[in-house]
Amino acid sequence: MTKDILIHQIIEVLERAGFMVSNQCNIRPRSFDLAARQGNTLLFCKVLYNIDGLNEETAREMKSLAKYLNGYPILIGAKTRDQLLEDSVVYMRYDIPALSIQTLYDYFVENVPPLVSAAPGGLYVSIDGDVLKEARMNISMSLGALASELGVSRRTISKYEEGKMDASIDIVLHLEEILDMALAKSIDILRSFEKELDPATVNEDTSERKTPPNDNILNLIYTLGYDVLSTNQAPFKAVSKDTSSTFLTGVSEYSNAMVKRAHLMSSISNVIETQSVFIIEGKSRYKSVEDTVLIERDELNNIADADDLDTLIHERSKRHKGE
């Protein structure tokens, strides 16, 4: 299976699940291949035939974009190391959930969440500790007796009941057979990303502005009152945000490559539900490309504050849409 076939299948699955899907990001480098939205669920999808090909820098940018835009990063692939990905199993790469196309289908189309997670040493299942304890007590079985039946320690059973330890698939199947009770907890793929984040970053005060960017034009946008998240691998150079608006931000001279990137930014911004702006170094032939507003740097230099820039973006966007 080639990556193009995999991406095509992913788009089919997401659209069947009711997602609006962006055009494929075919510009290198790229931290994500597709953006997709269904209601309040926004996905940044990275597609790799082998999920081990995800590097730390790309993962870091995916997570930063997802957090900044209230979305979720997700990695979809076909294999890991020298074996195919197991269906109904969630793998983690740099705190990003990774899964097969079938697991994606089951979760978003069939609403059937996976039960198994991959970790060093094998495949594991989370046990509902309260259900386990209640089922054990209902048949008047002691910790020691259950532990002996399973061939594990009393402490291991206690950890299962306290929700502090996952179990192997074989152990869970044996437990369910002994107690005649379903014990496996399903995995919420999207929430699994939130669980893996450093609590310090999850609770960080997002009201504080980020440090000024190094790029001169992005710094100028920052001085107008916007928070600016710079990117290194996205189709846009930054995401700029103030209290009333958010826009994908490109910076380039006017060229055919810029026009191609502006079309892609338009598609992504429609999915993400932001605006899209390209700052042009020098002269621009047009005021917009599709839904991406083009602003010359000289124009930006004459803008006094964020309200003025928001007004200019809104006017050119309205003119493009014929309102």
Contacts in CASP RR format, 6 or more apart in sequence:
PFRMAT RR
TARGET T0000
AUTHOR 0000-0000-0000
METHOD contacts of the structure
MODEL  1
MTKDILIHQIIEVLERAGFMVSNQCNIRPRSFDLAARQGNTLLFCKVLYN
IDGLNEETAREMKSLAKYLNGYPILIGAKTRDQLLEDSVVYMRYDIPALS
IQTLYDYFVENVPPLVSAAPGGLYVSIDGDVLKEARMNISMSLGALASEL
GVSRRTISKYEEGKMDASIDIVLHLEEILDMALAKSIDILRSFEKELDPA
TVNEDTSERKTPPNDNILNLIYTLGYDVLSTNQAPFKAVSKDTSSTFLTG
VSEYSNAMVKRAHLMSSISNVIETQSVFIIEGKSRYKSVEDTVLIERDEL
NNIADADDLDTLIHERSKRHKGE
1 49 0 8 1.000
1 78 0 8 1.000
2 49 0 8 1.000
3 47 0 8 1.000
3 48 0 8 1.000
3 49 0 8 1.000
6 47 0 8 1.000
6 49 0 8 1.000
6 76 0 8 1.000
6 77 0 8 1.000
6 78 0 8 1.000
6 101 0 8 1.000
7 24 0 8 1.000
7 33 0 8 1.000
7 34 0 8 1.000
7 47 0 8 1.000
9 101 0 8 1.000
10 34 0 8 1.000
10 45 0 8 1.000
10 47 0 8 1.000
10 76 0 8 1.000
10 101 0 8 1.000
10 104 0 8 1.000
11 21 0 8 1.000
11 24 0 8 1.000
11 34 0 8 1.000
13 101 0 8 1.000
13 104 0 8 1.000
13 105 0 8 1.000
13 108 0 8 1.000
13 109 0 8 1.000
14 21 0 8 1.000
14 34 0 8 1.000
14 36 0 8 1.000
14 43 0 8 1.000
14 45 0 8 1.000
14 104 0 8 1.000
14 108 0 8 1.000
15 21 0 8 1.000
16 109 0 8 1.000
17 38 0 8 1.000
17 108 0 8 1.000
17 109 0 8 1.000
18 38 0 8 1.000
19 36 0 8 1.000
19 37 0 8 1.000
19 38 0 8 1.000
19 41 0 8 1.000
19 43 0 8 1.000
19 108 0 8 1.000
20 36 0 8 1.000
20 37 0 8 1.000
20 38 0 8 1.000
20 270 0 8 1.000
20 271 0 8 1.000
21 34 0 8 1.000
21 35 0 8 1.000
21 36 0 8 1.000
21 271 0 8 1.000
22 34 0 8 1.000
22 35 0 8 1.000
22 36 0 8 1.000
22 264 0 8 1.000
22 267 0 8 1.000
22 268 0 8 1.000
22 270 0 8 1.000
22 271 0 8 1.000
23 263 0 8 1.000
23 264 0 8 1.000
23 267 0 8 1.000
23 268 0 8 1.000
24 33 0 8 1.000
24 34 0 8 1.000
25 32 0 8 1.000
25 33 0 8 1.000
25 34 0 8 1.000
25 235 0 8 1.000
25 264 0 8 1.000
25 268 0 8 1.000
26 264 0 8 1.000
27 235 0 8 1.000
27 260 0 8 1.000
27 261 0 8 1.000
27 264 0 8 1.000
29 58 0 8 1.000
29 232 0 8 1.000
29 233 0 8 1.000
30 233 0 8 1.000
30 234 0 8 1.000
30 235 0 8 1.000
31 44 0 8 1.000
31 46 0 8 1.000
31 58 0 8 1.000
31 61 0 8 1.000
31 62 0 8 1.000
31 65 0 8 1.000
31 231 0 8 1.000
31 232 0 8 1.000
31 233 0 8 1.000
31 234 0 8 1.000
32 44 0 8 1.000
32 45 0 8 1.000
32 46 0 8 1.000
32 62 0 8 1.000
32 65 0 8 1.000
32 73 0 8 1.000
32 234 0 8 1.000
33 45 0 8 1.000
33 46 0 8 1.000
33 47 0 8 1.000
34 43 0 8 1.000
34 44 0 8 1.000
34 45 0 8 1.000
34 47 0 8 1.000
35 42 0 8 1.000
35 43 0 8 1.000
35 44 0 8 1.000
35 45 0 8 1.000
35 268 0 8 1.000
35 271 0 8 1.000
35 272 0 8 1.000
36 42 0 8 1.000
36 43 0 8 1.000
36 45 0 8 1.000
36 271 0 8 1.000
37 43 0 8 1.000
37 271 0 8 1.000
37 272 0 8 1.000
37 273 0 8 1.000
41 71 0 8 1.000
41 72 0 8 1.000
41 190 0 8 1.000
42 66 0 8 1.000
42 69 0 8 1.000
42 70 0 8 1.000
42 71 0 8 1.000
42 72 0 8 1.000
42 271 0 8 1.000
42 272 0 8 1.000
43 71 0 8 1.000
43 72 0 8 1.000
43 73 0 8 1.000
43 74 0 8 1.000
44 62 0 8 1.000
44 65 0 8 1.000
44 66 0 8 1.000
44 71 0 8 1.000
44 72 0 8 1.000
44 73 0 8 1.000
44 74 0 8 1.000
45 74 0 8 1.000
45 75 0 8 1.000
45 76 0 8 1.000
46 54 0 8 1.000
46 58 0 8 1.000
46 62 0 8 1.000
46 73 0 8 1.000
46 74 0 8 1.000
46 75 0 8 1.000
46 76 0 8 1.000
46 96 0 8 1.000
47 75 0 8 1.000
47 76 0 8 1.000
47 77 0 8 1.000
48 54 0 8 1.000
48 75 0 8 1.000
48 76 0 8 1.000
48 77 0 8 1.000
49 77 0 8 1.000
49 78 0 8 1.000
49 79 0 8 1.000
50 77 0 8 1.000
50 78 0 8 1.000
50 79 0 8 1.000
50 80 0 8 1.000
50 81 0 8 1.000
51 75 0 8 1.000
51 77 0 8 1.000
51 79 0 8 1.000
51 80 0 8 1.000
51 85 0 8 1.000
51 91 0 8 1.000
51 93 0 8 1.000
51 98 0 8 1.000
52 80 0 8 1.000
52 81 0 8 1.000
52 93 0 8 1.000
54 75 0 8 1.000
54 93 0 8 1.000
54 94 0 8 1.000
54 96 0 8 1.000
54 98 0 8 1.000
56 94 0 8 1.000
57 232 0 8 1.000
57 233 0 8 1.000
58 233 0 8 1.000
59 73 0 8 1.000
59 93 0 8 1.000
59 94 0 8 1.000
59 95 0 8 1.000
59 96 0 8 1.000
60 94 0 8 1.000
61 231 0 8 1.000
61 232 0 8 1.000
61 233 0 8 1.000
61 234 0 8 1.000
62 73 0 8 1.000
62 96 0 8 1.000
63 73 0 8 1.000
63 94 0 8 1.000
63 95 0 8 1.000
63 96 0 8 1.000
63 193 0 8 1.000
63 197 0 8 1.000
64 229 0 8 1.000
64 231 0 8 1.000
65 73 0 8 1.000
65 229 0 8 1.000
65 231 0 8 1.000
65 234 0 8 1.000
65 239 0 8 1.000
66 72 0 8 1.000
66 73 0 8 1.000
66 193 0 8 1.000
67 201 0 8 1.000
68 229 0 8 1.000
68 239 0 8 1.000
68 241 0 8 1.000
69 239 0 8 1.000
69 246 0 8 1.000
69 272 0 8 1.000
69 274 0 8 1.000
72 190 0 8 1.000
72 193 0 8 1.000
73 96 0 8 1.000
73 193 0 8 1.000
74 96 0 8 1.000
74 97 0 8 1.000
74 98 0 8 1.000
74 99 0 8 1.000
74 189 0 8 1.000
74 190 0 8 1.000
74 193 0 8 1.000
75 93 0 8 1.000
75 96 0 8 1.000
75 97 0 8 1.000
75 98 0 8 1.000
75 99 0 8 1.000
76 98 0 8 1.000
76 99 0 8 1.000
76 100 0 8 1.000
76 101 0 8 1.000
76 104 0 8 1.000
77 85 0 8 1.000
77 98 0 8 1.000
77 99 0 8 1.000
77 100 0 8 1.000
77 101 0 8 1.000
78 84 0 8 1.000
78 85 0 8 1.000
78 100 0 8 1.000
78 101 0 8 1.000
79 85 0 8 1.000
80 91 0 8 1.000
80 98 0 8 1.000
80 118 0 8 1.000
84 100 0 8 1.000
85 91 0 8 1.000
85 98 0 8 1.000
85 99 0 8 1.000
85 100 0 8 1.000
85 103 0 8 1.000
86 100 0 8 1.000
86 116 0 8 1.000
86 118 0 8 1.000
86 123 0 8 1.000
87 100 0 8 1.000
87 102 0 8 1.000
87 103 0 8 1.000
87 106 0 8 1.000
88 102 0 8 1.000
88 103 0 8 1.000
88 106 0 8 1.000
88 114 0 8 1.000
88 115 0 8 1.000
88 116 0 8 1.000
89 99 0 8 1.000
89 100 0 8 1.000
89 103 0 8 1.000
89 114 0 8 1.000
89 116 0 8 1.000
89 117 0 8 1.000
89 118 0 8 1.000
89 123 0 8 1.000
90 97 0 8 1.000
90 98 0 8 1.000
90 99 0 8 1.000
90 103 0 8 1.000
90 114 0 8 1.000
90 116 0 8 1.000
90 117 0 8 1.000
90 118 0 8 1.000
90 187 0 8 1.000
90 189 0 8 1.000
90 192 0 8 1.000
91 97 0 8 1.000
91 98 0 8 1.000
91 99 0 8 1.000
91 117 0 8 1.000
91 118 0 8 1.000
92 98 0 8 1.000
92 117 0 8 1.000
92 118 0 8 1.000
92 119 0 8 1.000
92 192 0 8 1.000
92 196 0 8 1.000
95 193 0 8 1.000
95 196 0 8 1.000
95 197 0 8 1.000
96 193 0 8 1.000
96 196 0 8 1.000
97 189 0 8 1.000
97 190 0 8 1.000
97 192 0 8 1.000
97 193 0 8 1.000
99 107 0 8 1.000
99 114 0 8 1.000
99 189 0 8 1.000
103 114 0 8 1.000
106 112 0 8 1.000
106 113 0 8 1.000
106 114 0 8 1.000
107 113 0 8 1.000
107 114 0 8 1.000
107 189 0 8 1.000
113 186 0 8 1.000
113 187 0 8 1.000
113 188 0 8 1.000
113 189 0 8 1.000
114 186 0 8 1.000
114 187 0 8 1.000
114 189 0 8 1.000
115 125 0 8 1.000
115 184 0 8 1.000
115 185 0 8 1.000
115 186 0 8 1.000
115 187 0 8 1.000
116 123 0 8 1.000
116 124 0 8 1.000
116 125 0 8 1.000
116 169 0 8 1.000
116 187 0 8 1.000
117 123 0 8 1.000
117 124 0 8 1.000
117 125 0 8 1.000
117 126 0 8 1.000
117 166 0 8 1.000
117 187 0 8 1.000
117 192 0 8 1.000
118 124 0 8 1.000
119 166 0 8 1.000
122 168 0 8 1.000
123 168 0 8 1.000
123 169 0 8 1.000
124 166 0 8 1.000
124 167 0 8 1.000
124 168 0 8 1.000
124 169 0 8 1.000
125 166 0 8 1.000
125 167 0 8 1.000
125 168 0 8 1.000
125 169 0 8 1.000
125 172 0 8 1.000
125 184 0 8 1.000
125 185 0 8 1.000
126 163 0 8 1.000
126 166 0 8 1.000
126 184 0 8 1.000
126 185 0 8 1.000
126 187 0 8 1.000
127 160 0 8 1.000
127 163 0 8 1.000
127 166 0 8 1.000
127 167 0 8 1.000
127 172 0 8 1.000
127 175 0 8 1.000
127 183 0 8 1.000
127 184 0 8 1.000
127 185 0 8 1.000
128 183 0 8 1.000
128 184 0 8 1.000
128 185 0 8 1.000
129 160 0 8 1.000
129 161 0 8 1.000
129 162 0 8 1.000
129 163 0 8 1.000
129 183 0 8 1.000
130 161 0 8 1.000
131 181 0 8 1.000
131 182 0 8 1.000
131 183 0 8 1.000
132 160 0 8 1.000
132 161 0 8 1.000
132 175 0 8 1.000
132 179 0 8 1.000
132 181 0 8 1.000
132 183 0 8 1.000
133 161 0 8 1.000
135 179 0 8 1.000
135 180 0 8 1.000
135 181 0 8 1.000
135 183 0 8 1.000
136 143 0 8 1.000
136 146 0 8 1.000
136 161 0 8 1.000
136 179 0 8 1.000
139 179 0 8 1.000
143 154 0 8 1.000
143 157 0 8 1.000
143 158 0 8 1.000
144 154 0 8 1.000
144 157 0 8 1.000
146 157 0 8 1.000
146 175 0 8 1.000
146 178 0 8 1.000
147 153 0 8 1.000
147 154 0 8 1.000
147 156 0 8 1.000
147 157 0 8 1.000
149 174 0 8 1.000
149 178 0 8 1.000
150 157 0 8 1.000
150 171 0 8 1.000
150 174 0 8 1.000
150 175 0 8 1.000
150 178 0 8 1.000
152 171 0 8 1.000
156 165 0 8 1.000
159 165 0 8 1.000
160 167 0 8 1.000
160 175 0 8 1.000
167 175 0 8 1.000
172 183 0 8 1.000
172 184 0 8 1.000
175 183 0 8 1.000
176 182 0 8 1.000
176 183 0 8 1.000
176 184 0 8 1.000
194 202 0 8 1.000
209 222 0 8 1.000
209 225 0 8 1.000
209 227 0 8 1.000
210 227 0 8 1.000
210 228 0 8 1.000
210 229 0 8 1.000
212 219 0 8 1.000
212 222 0 8 1.000
212 223 0 8 1.000
212 228 0 8 1.000
213 219 0 8 1.000
213 222 0 8 1.000
213 228 0 8 1.000
213 230 0 8 1.000
213 238 0 8 1.000
214 230 0 8 1.000
215 230 0 8 1.000
215 237 0 8 1.000
215 238 0 8 1.000
215 251 0 8 1.000
217 251 0 8 1.000
217 279 0 8 1.000
217 281 0 8 1.000
217 297 0 8 1.000
217 300 0 8 1.000
218 228 0 8 1.000
218 230 0 8 1.000
218 237 0 8 1.000
218 238 0 8 1.000
218 240 0 8 1.000
218 249 0 8 1.000
218 251 0 8 1.000
219 228 0 8 1.000
220 300 0 8 1.000
220 301 0 8 1.000
221 228 0 8 1.000
221 238 0 8 1.000
221 240 0 8 1.000
221 249 0 8 1.000
221 279 0 8 1.000
221 300 0 8 1.000
221 309 0 8 1.000
222 228 0 8 1.000
224 303 0 8 1.000
224 304 0 8 1.000
224 305 0 8 1.000
224 306 0 8 1.000
224 308 0 8 1.000
224 309 0 8 1.000
225 242 0 8 1.000
225 305 0 8 1.000
225 306 0 8 1.000
226 240 0 8 1.000
226 241 0 8 1.000
226 242 0 8 1.000
226 306 0 8 1.000
227 240 0 8 1.000
227 241 0 8 1.000
227 242 0 8 1.000
228 238 0 8 1.000
228 239 0 8 1.000
228 240 0 8 1.000
228 241 0 8 1.000
228 249 0 8 1.000
229 238 0 8 1.000
229 239 0 8 1.000
229 240 0 8 1.000
229 241 0 8 1.000
230 237 0 8 1.000
230 238 0 8 1.000
231 237 0 8 1.000
231 238 0 8 1.000
231 239 0 8 1.000
235 261 0 8 1.000
235 264 0 8 1.000
235 265 0 8 1.000
235 268 0 8 1.000
236 248 0 8 1.000
236 249 0 8 1.000
236 250 0 8 1.000
236 261 0 8 1.000
236 265 0 8 1.000
236 268 0 8 1.000
236 276 0 8 1.000
237 249 0 8 1.000
237 250 0 8 1.000
237 251 0 8 1.000
238 248 0 8 1.000
238 249 0 8 1.000
238 250 0 8 1.000
239 246 0 8 1.000
239 247 0 8 1.000
239 248 0 8 1.000
239 249 0 8 1.000
239 274 0 8 1.000
240 246 0 8 1.000
240 247 0 8 1.000
240 249 0 8 1.000
240 277 0 8 1.000
241 247 0 8 1.000
242 306 0 8 1.000
242 310 0 8 1.000
244 306 0 8 1.000
244 310 0 8 1.000
245 274 0 8 1.000
245 275 0 8 1.000
245 310 0 8 1.000
245 313 0 8 1.000
246 274 0 8 1.000
246 275 0 8 1.000
247 269 0 8 1.000
247 274 0 8 1.000
247 275 0 8 1.000
247 276 0 8 1.000
247 277 0 8 1.000
247 313 0 8 1.000
248 265 0 8 1.000
248 268 0 8 1.000
248 269 0 8 1.000
248 272 0 8 1.000
248 274 0 8 1.000
248 275 0 8 1.000
248 276 0 8 1.000
248 277 0 8 1.000
249 277 0 8 1.000
249 278 0 8 1.000
249 279 0 8 1.000
250 261 0 8 1.000
250 265 0 8 1.000
250 277 0 8 1.000
250 278 0 8 1.000
250 279 0 8 1.000
251 278 0 8 1.000
251 279 0 8 1.000
251 281 0 8 1.000
252 258 0 8 1.000
252 261 0 8 1.000
252 278 0 8 1.000
252 279 0 8 1.000
252 280 0 8 1.000
252 281 0 8 1.000
253 280 0 8 1.000
253 281 0 8 1.000
253 282 0 8 1.000
254 280 0 8 1.000
254 282 0 8 1.000
254 283 0 8 1.000
254 284 0 8 1.000
254 285 0 8 1.000
254 294 0 8 1.000
258 278 0 8 1.000
258 280 0 8 1.000
259 289 0 8 1.000
261 278 0 8 1.000
262 276 0 8 1.000
262 278 0 8 1.000
262 289 0 8 1.000
262 290 0 8 1.000
262 292 0 8 1.000
262 294 0 8 1.000
263 289 0 8 1.000
263 290 0 8 1.000
263 292 0 8 1.000
265 276 0 8 1.000
265 278 0 8 1.000
265 292 0 8 1.000
266 276 0 8 1.000
266 289 0 8 1.000
266 290 0 8 1.000
266 291 0 8 1.000
266 292 0 8 1.000
268 276 0 8 1.000
269 275 0 8 1.000
269 276 0 8 1.000
269 291 0 8 1.000
269 292 0 8 1.000
270 291 0 8 1.000
275 291 0 8 1.000
275 293 0 8 1.000
275 313 0 8 1.000
275 317 0 8 1.000
276 291 0 8 1.000
276 292 0 8 1.000
276 293 0 8 1.000
277 292 0 8 1.000
277 293 0 8 1.000
277 294 0 8 1.000
277 295 0 8 1.000
277 313 0 8 1.000
278 289 0 8 1.000
278 292 0 8 1.000
278 293 0 8 1.000
278 294 0 8 1.000
278 295 0 8 1.000
279 295 0 8 1.000
279 296 0 8 1.000
279 297 0 8 1.000
279 300 0 8 1.000
280 294 0 8 1.000
280 295 0 8 1.000
280 296 0 8 1.000
280 297 0 8 1.000
281 297 0 8 1.000
282 296 0 8 1.000
282 297 0 8 1.000
282 298 0 8 1.000
283 296 0 8 1.000
284 294 0 8 1.000
284 295 0 8 1.000
284 296 0 8 1.000
286 294 0 8 1.000
287 293 0 8 1.000
287 294 0 8 1.000
287 316 0 8 1.000
287 319 0 8 1.000
287 320 0 8 1.000
288 294 0 8 1.000
288 316 0 8 1.000
288 317 0 8 1.000
288 319 0 8 1.000
288 320 0 8 1.000
290 320 0 8 1.000
291 317 0 8 1.000
291 320 0 8 1.000
291 321 0 8 1.000
293 312 0 8 1.000
293 313 0 8 1.000
293 316 0 8 1.000
293 317 0 8 1.000
293 320 0 8 1.000
294 316 0 8 1.000
295 312 0 8 1.000
295 313 0 8 1.000
295 316 0 8 1.000
299 312 0 8 1.000
300 309 0 8 1.000
303 309 0 8 1.000
303 312 0 8 1.000
END
